[in-house]
């Protein structure tokens, strides 16, 4: 058991509760996760099995940028064994608990390539809410230190932070939790300049499919009917500039 983490548990929960912005909640959560060697955090909803779209609305993206790009362009989401487990798991699980013997070649590739981005092991905390798509809090690192009694504590703090993010969104609006990432702003800026998805892919050295998936996520984040509508909203918000 991580004694330092346990001794600071009340303080981190109070810090999360006192946060008035999503950034404040994330800072409280990540400061706690770092005590266990968990450096990379992603909080996102999972699409339904019949949707097949990724990325979905992301409440926070703290994955290494290069891994996020590679994950999306390689369509790893479709084969990610952590995603499959998160859909049915009733409790948190470590990546190392997944049976490699039962994984397909594609699933093994996802896990093996994650290690190349300093994500040697990780933890998934599934979150289920009534009438909403499931969500998952994923944290990872290259040297994590977890005792068997630490998982319930990490689950409690992670889900507490998740609910705090949801409450802030309901209190002050969707935009609080739907900031565009740097990559999304780049893609939308070029789209607003009249470039096609194929053109944007060439400019940014990513695939057309990756561009289209980012645009889908942008439209959902901004509640836009199409990419032009999204560009207008982003301009008004100051997210992009022409």
C-alpha positions in Angstrom: 0.0 0.0 0.0 1.2 3.5 -0.9 1.4 5.1 2.6 2.1 8.6 1.1 -0.9 8.4 -1.1 -3.2 7.2 1.7 -2.1 9.9 4.0 -2.9 12.5 1.4 -6.2 11.0 0.3 -8.5 13.4 2.2 -6.5 16.4 0.9 -6.7 15.3 -2.8 -10.5 14.7 -2.5 -10.9 18.1 -1.0 -8.8 19.6 -3.7 -10.9 18.0 -6.4 -14.1 19.2 -4.7 -12.8 22.7 -4.4 -11.8 23.0 -8.1 -13.9 25.4 -10.1 -12.5 24.4 -13.5 -11.8 21.1 -15.3 -8.1 21.9 -15.2 -8.2 22.2 -11.4 -9.9 18.8 -11.2 -7.3 17.2 -13.5 -4.4 18.8 -11.6 -5.7 17.3 -8.4 -6.2 13.8 -9.9 -2.9 13.7 -11.7 -0.9 14.8 -8.6 -2.4 11.8 -6.9 -1.7 9.4 -9.8 1.9 10.5 -10.0 2.5 9.0 -6.5 2.0 5.6 -8.1 4.1 6.3 -11.2 1.1 6.8 -13.4 2.1 9.6 -15.8 -0.4 9.4 -18.6 -4.1 9.9 -18.3 -7.0 9.6 -20.7 -10.7 10.1 -19.8 -13.1 9.4 -22.6 -16.4 7.9 -23.5 -16.5 4.7 -25.5 -18.6 4.5 -28.7 -21.3 1.9 -28.9 -20.2 -1.3 -30.6 -22.2 -0.5 -33.7 -20.7 3.0 -34.1 -17.0 2.0 -34.6 -15.9 5.6 -34.3 -12.8 6.9 -32.4 -12.0 9.3 -31.0 -15.1 9.8 -28.9 -15.7 12.9 -26.7 -12.6 13.2 -24.6 -12.9 14.8 -21.2 -9.1 14.8 -20.9 -6.3 13.7 -23.1 -3.0 13.3 -21.3 -1.6 10.5 -23.5 1.8 11.1 -25.2 0.8 13.1 -28.4 2.8 10.7 -30.6 0.9 7.7 -29.2 -2.5 9.3 -29.6 -1.6 10.0 -33.3 -0.3 6.5 -33.9 -3.2 4.9 -32.0 -5.7 6.8 -34.2 -4.0 6.4 -37.5 -3.4 2.6 -36.9 -7.1 2.1 -36.0 -5.9 0.5 -32.7 -9.2 1.3 -31.1 -10.9 -1.5 -33.0 -8.5 -4.0 -31.6 -7.6 -2.6 -28.2 -8.1 -5.4 -25.6 -8.4 -2.8 -22.9 -11.5 -1.3 -24.6 -13.0 -4.8 -24.9 -12.5 -5.5 -21.2 -13.7 -2.0 -20.2 -17.1 -2.7 -21.8 -17.8 -5.7 -19.5 -15.5 -5.2 -16.5 -17.3 -4.4 -13.2 -14.1 -3.2 -11.6 -10.7 -1.6 -12.4 -8.1 -3.9 -14.0 -4.4 -3.7 -14.7 -3.2 -4.1 -18.3 -0.9 -6.8 -17.0 -3.9 -8.8 -15.9 -5.0 -9.3 -19.5 -4.2 -12.7 -20.9 -1.7 -12.4 -23.8 -2.4 -16.0 -24.7 -6.0 -15.1 -25.6 -5.1 -12.0 -27.6 -5.2 -11.8 -31.4 -2.2 -10.6 -33.4 -3.8 -7.2 -33.7 -4.5 -7.0 -30.0 -0.9 -7.9 -29.1 0.3 -5.2 -31.5 -1.7 -2.6 -29.6 -0.2 -3.6 -26.3 3.3 -4.0 -27.5 3.4 -0.7 -29.4 2.1 1.1 -26.3 5.4 0.1 -24.5 7.3 2.1 -27.2 5.7 5.3 -25.9 6.6 4.8 -22.2 3.3 3.0 -21.4 4.6 -0.3 -20.2 1.7 -1.0 -17.9 -1.6 0.7 -17.0 -4.9 0.7 -15.2 -8.4 1.1 -16.6 -11.3 2.2 -14.5 -14.6 1.7 -16.3 -17.4 4.1 -15.4 -21.0 3.4 -16.1 -23.8 6.0 -15.9 -27.6 5.6 -16.6 -28.6 6.4 -20.2 -25.1 7.3 -21.2 -22.3 5.7 -23.2 -19.8 4.0 -21.0 -16.6 5.8 -20.1 -13.2 4.7 -19.1 -10.4 6.4 -17.1 -7.1 5.0 -18.4 -3.8 5.7 -16.7 -0.4 4.4 -17.5 3.3 4.7 -17.0 6.7 3.1 -17.5 7.4 2.3 -13.9 4.2 2.0 -11.9 4.1 0.9 -8.3 0.8 -0.6 -7.2 -0.1 -2.8 -4.3 -3.2 -4.9 -4.3 -4.9 -2.6 -1.8 -4.2 0.5 -3.9 -6.7 -0.3 -6.7 -9.8 0.5 -4.7 -8.2 3.8 -3.6 -7.3 4.7 -7.2 -10.8 3.8 -8.3 -12.4 6.0 -5.7 -10.2 9.1 -6.5 -10.6 8.6 -10.3 -14.3 8.2 -10.3 -14.6 11.1 -7.8 -12.7 13.3 -10.3 -14.9 12.0 -13.2 -18.0 13.0 -11.4 -16.5 16.4 -10.6 -15.8 16.9 -14.3 -19.4 16.0 -15.1 -20.8 18.3 -12.5 -18.7 21.2 -13.8 -19.9 20.5 -17.3 -23.5 20.6 -16.2 -23.0 23.8 -14.2 -21.1 25.9 -16.6 -21.7 24.4 -20.0 -20.3 21.8 -22.4 -17.3 24.0 -23.5 -15.6 23.5 -20.2 -14.8 19.9 -20.9 -14.6 20.0 -24.7 -11.6 22.1 -25.4 -10.0 21.4 -28.8 -6.6 19.7 -28.7 -3.7 21.3 -30.6 -4.0 18.7 -33.3 -7.8 19.4 -33.6 -7.2 23.1 -33.9 -4.6 22.6 -36.7 -7.0 20.3 -38.6 -9.9 22.7 -38.2 -7.8 25.7 -39.2 -6.8 24.1 -42.5 -10.4 22.9 -43.0 -11.6 26.5 -42.5 -9.1 27.6 -45.1 -10.9 25.4 -47.6 -8.6 22.3 -47.6 -10.1 18.8 -48.0 -9.5 16.0 -45.6 -7.0 14.5 -48.0 -5.2 17.9 -48.4 -5.1 18.3 -44.6 -3.7 14.8 -44.2 -0.9 15.6 -46.7 -0.1 18.9 -44.9 0.1 17.4 -41.5 1.6 14.0 -42.6 -1.3 12.0 -41.3 -3.9 9.8 -43.0 -7.2 11.0 -44.5 -9.0 8.6 -42.1 -7.2 10.2 -39.1 -8.3 13.7 -40.3 -11.9 12.5 -40.7 -12.0 11.0 -37.3 -10.7 14.1 -35.7 -13.2 16.2 -37.6 -16.0 13.9 -36.3 -14.8 14.4 -32.7 -14.5 18.2 -33.3 -18.1 18.3 -34.5 -19.3 16.4 -31.5 -17.3 18.6 -29.1 -18.7 21.8 -30.6 -22.2 20.4 -31.2 -21.8 21.3 -34.8 -23.9 19.9 -37.7 -20.9 19.9 -40.1 -17.3 21.0 -40.4 -18.1 24.4 -41.6 -20.4 25.0 -38.7 -17.6 23.7 -36.4 -15.2 26.1 -37.9 -17.5 29.1 -37.4 -18.0 28.1 -33.7 -14.3 27.7 -33.2 -13.6 31.1 -34.7 -16.2 32.7 -32.4 -14.6 30.9 -29.4 -11.2 32.0 -30.4 -9.9 28.4 -30.8 -8.7 29.1 -34.4 -7.9 32.2 -36.4 -7.9 32.8 -40.1 
